[in-house]
Amino acid sequence: MIPGLKQRLLGVAGQANSDDVQQNSASSSLHHHAGNDGHHQHLTQEVSLSEDEILRRLSGKHAGGNPRLKRSFLLKLAVALHSYGSSASRTEYLIDRAAERLNVETSIAVFPSLILLSFPMSDDDHDPTRDRKDIHVLTVDSQLDVDKLGRTDQLANRVGKEGAPVLLAYWRLKAIAKSPPAFGIWWRLFCYSLSSAMASLLFFDGGLWDGAFSFLLGCAVGILELISSRSPLFATVLEFSSACVVSFLARVLSVYLKDKFNICYFSMALSAVVQLLPGMPLTVGVSEMVAESHVTGTSRVMYALFAALQLGFGLAVGEDMMWWAPKPSKQGCPPQDLPIWTKGIWFAGFTFSSNVLLNARLEQWPGMVLSSFVGYVVSQVLSSHIDQGTGDCIAAFAVGLTGTAYSNVTGDLPLVMVLSGILLLVPGGIGVRGVEAMLKDDVLSGMGFVFNMLVVGLSITIGLLMSKLVLPSGLFGAGRLSWYNKFNLATQLVEDGDDAAAEEEAAEIHQEHMAI
């Protein structure tokens, strides 16, 4: 293999590590002093190879491809897609298409935390072990990362095509996995605070002082989220812990500072946990159920409901921790008399913070901001004329059309383009307030809120799927037909019978030849 080719290929992928490049340069310098001038000139020519020349050499040396490398790449690709937040149907679709281009026979099934991937034991049609399967069971933890998901999705669509050999794709996937987050810890903490402040002003009828105190409460939620990323045990109770903390602090502020600053408990408490609201898992879960990925879809829906329960329970516990203070009014916060143009500022701040927390790279921002803006404007225009479910359905349809059209122009993953728009239509806050109402013995009102959350989640999904029909794309992944079903069972039995008869006839001929 060409010296320094690995660093050159990582550089082609746009993710070369500066330390590795410096180390390689130092190594080249040592070779220069140790070797002769001819060797130095040869090395310099190889390092300065163009990308086309590298691809030509790789295509020449690995035209057929290494079967073990192909299988290993498909395994790593499936893990990467699922761990970066791809839907089950999308992951299965991409692996099927990549395996087809790489001429690898495979079968895949994706579950919430599990991937089953199988290959034939042998690629030889005459090998009796070909019908036996080499099955891989992979346990995967899924967490959304928009930047890496978009790049991995693009890689999955390119591998096996002309100019994209599997070896180059393998190194590109390694470069994606090793690349640092687009934004560091301090950016995430700031954006947790900023999104809370903007959500208070934009969604929960908060005033300027509500936004200021929500900024501080959002920072507390960001600190707890960073702790949960390093402690899997604490991550299981992140929603409850965050809601309990912010609810207690919001009650303290609303009781002792209300007369001075005219602040509202509900606006501060709900806006502080806005990034933990389960609207996104609910929407994606319903969409997967529509795409007939029932196991993963049901799992996501149940996770969304459980997250709403944790948040609602945490808000109720935090509120009851101040037993000596009077209960807050159930009427919520009165609407604030702020100029209409200020909503543009709140919208810009919330969208900016959401994109940072989704770890979206800057090239993806224009499409995400555009789809968010369209969805927000449509929902605001329709909110006073029709019911919420219908309005969210139409707004989601507009978001899906905008994001898909933009992705068709730029080549980005459509789901990435619509994520910000979905977050602006998030129905999770309704479910949280419903759970809190149930815990206060208002069961009828609480069940109504929770049912409304499900209806809004379904409305968003239907709107996105309708936009997919108008502009077909892999928004959530193409549906997969099962290999076995009641319609093709008879045909398969006939084919199996013909194969069995042929094998029996061949065995009789073989016995006759042996007798002769």
Disulfide bonds with the S-S distance in Angstrom:
Cys264-Cys333 1.78
